[in-house]
Amino acid sequence: MSGTRPCRRVVLAAGAAGFAGGAVALTAGCSKYGDEGADPAPPPKSQPTSAAPSESDGKKQPPPKGDELARTSDIPVGGGKIFKDEKVVVTQPEKGDFKAFSAVCTHSGCLVGEVAGGTINCPCHGSKYNVADASVAGGPAPRPLPPQNITVTGNSITLA
C-alpha cells in the first residue's frame, strides 16, 4: 500500500483515537446555525429584566397590541403594505375600507413580498391573494390568508 493515501474514515478514526479527548475535540466547535453570538446563559437573577420591547439585541420587536402600526395615509387605495416584523399585511381595497391579514403564505409559510396590481403576492412560489378579502387569486396557495384584527381610529391603524 505504499504510495496510496488512506481513506478518510481511517484518518478520522486514527485521529480521534490518537489523542485523549479526541471525540470532544472533534465536536467542540459544533453549533446550531443561527446561534452565533448567542449567550446561552440566562440573565442573573439580581438584575431586573424588562418586559418592554427592545431593539438592543438587533431584532425589532412587534409593537404591543394597541400601539400604532401605521397611519391610514401609509396604505394606498387598491393596495396595501406588509409589516414583516408583525407578519401582517394591511390593505385598503376601497377608500376608507382597511383590512388586515396574516402575511404568512398558506402554501409554504413564506412571508408575502409585495402588494401590487390588486393582489398580495408571495415571492416563493407565485401565490397571489386578493387585497379585498385575501382569497386565493392564483398560484399554489390552498386557502386564503387568515384575517387579523386591526382598529382604525382617526388616522391611526393599530393591531387589535
C-alpha positions in Angstrom: 0.0 0.0 0.0 2.9 2.4 -0.2 2.2 5.5 -2.2 -1.5 5.4 -1.7 -3.5 7.7 0.6 -5.5 6.3 3.4 -9.3 6.7 3.2 -10.9 9.5 5.2 -12.5 7.0 7.6 -9.1 5.7 8.6 -7.7 9.2 9.1 -10.7 10.3 11.2 -10.7 7.2 13.3 -7.0 7.3 13.9 -7.1 11.0 14.8 -9.9 10.5 17.3 -8.2 7.5 18.9 -4.8 9.1 18.8 -5.2 11.7 21.5 -7.1 11.9 24.7 -10.5 13.6 24.4 -10.5 13.2 20.6 -14.3 13.0 20.4 -14.7 16.0 22.5 -12.2 18.0 20.4 -14.0 17.0 17.2 -17.4 18.2 18.4 -16.3 21.2 20.5 -16.7 23.6 17.5 -20.1 22.4 16.5 -23.1 24.8 17.0 -26.6 25.2 15.5 -26.9 27.6 12.6 -28.0 31.0 13.7 -26.6 30.6 17.3 -23.6 32.8 16.5 -23.0 35.2 19.3 -26.0 33.9 21.3 -25.5 33.9 25.1 -27.0 30.6 26.3 -26.9 31.7 30.0 -30.0 33.4 31.4 -29.5 36.8 32.9 -28.5 36.9 36.6 -31.5 37.0 39.0 -30.1 40.0 40.7 -30.6 42.2 37.6 -34.1 43.3 36.8 -35.5 42.4 33.4 -37.8 44.5 31.4 -40.9 43.2 29.6 -40.8 46.2 27.3 -39.8 45.6 23.6 -36.1 46.2 22.9 -34.1 46.8 19.8 -30.8 46.4 21.6 -30.4 42.8 20.6 -30.7 43.8 16.9 -34.2 42.3 16.5 -37.1 44.7 16.2 -39.9 43.6 18.4 -43.5 43.9 17.1 -45.5 46.7 18.7 -47.7 45.7 21.6 -51.4 45.5 20.8 -52.8 48.9 20.8 -49.6 50.6 19.6 -49.9 52.3 16.2 -49.0 50.0 13.3 -49.4 52.6 10.6 -51.1 55.8 9.6 -54.1 55.5 7.2 -52.1 57.5 4.7 -49.4 54.8 4.6 -51.9 52.3 3.0 -52.6 53.0 -0.7 -56.1 52.7 -2.0 -56.4 49.5 -4.0 -53.2 48.3 -2.5 -51.6 47.6 0.9 -48.5 47.5 3.0 -46.7 44.5 4.5 -45.4 44.7 8.1 -42.8 41.9 8.2 -41.9 42.1 11.9 -45.6 41.8 12.8 -46.3 39.3 10.0 -49.4 41.2 8.9 -50.5 42.9 5.7 -52.9 45.8 5.8 -54.9 46.6 2.7 -57.3 49.4 1.6 -59.4 47.8 -1.2 -61.6 51.0 -1.4 -61.1 54.4 0.1 -61.5 54.2 3.9 -62.0 50.4 4.0 -59.0 48.9 5.8 -58.4 45.1 6.1 -55.7 43.1 7.7 -54.5 39.6 7.0 -51.6 37.3 8.0 -48.6 37.9 5.9 -47.6 34.2 6.0 -48.4 32.4 2.7 -50.7 29.4 3.2 -48.7 27.4 0.7 -45.3 27.1 2.2 -45.1 29.6 5.1 -43.1 32.3 3.3 -43.8 35.9 4.0 -45.6 37.6 1.2 -43.3 40.1 -0.6 -45.4 42.8 -2.2 -48.9 44.2 -2.7 -49.3 45.2 -6.4 -52.0 45.1 -9.1 -54.8 44.4 -6.6 -53.1 41.3 -5.2 -50.9 40.3 -2.2 -48.0 38.4 -3.8 -45.8 35.7 -2.4 -42.3 35.6 -3.9 -41.6 31.9 -3.1 -43.9 30.1 -5.5 -46.1 32.7 -7.0 -49.2 32.6 -4.8 -51.5 35.6 -5.1 -54.3 36.8 -2.8 -57.0 39.4 -3.5 -56.5 42.7 -1.5 -60.2 42.9 -0.6 -60.6 39.5 1.2 -57.3 37.7 0.9 -59.0 34.9 -1.2 -56.6 33.0 -3.5 -56.3 34.7 -6.8 -53.6 32.4 -8.2 -50.7 30.1 -7.6 -50.4 27.0 -5.4 -51.9 28.5 -2.2 -54.5 26.1 -0.8 -56.6 28.7 1.2 -56.9 32.4 1.8 -54.7 34.4 4.2 -56.3 34.4 7.7 -57.8 37.7 8.8 -56.1 39.8 11.5 -57.8 42.2 13.8 -57.0 45.9 13.5 -58.6 49.1 14.8 -58.8 52.3 12.8 -59.2 55.4 14.9 -58.9 58.7 13.1 -55.7 58.4 11.0 -54.2 55.6 13.2 -54.2 51.9 12.5 -53.5 49.6 15.5 -53.3 45.9 16.0 -56.4 44.9 18.0 
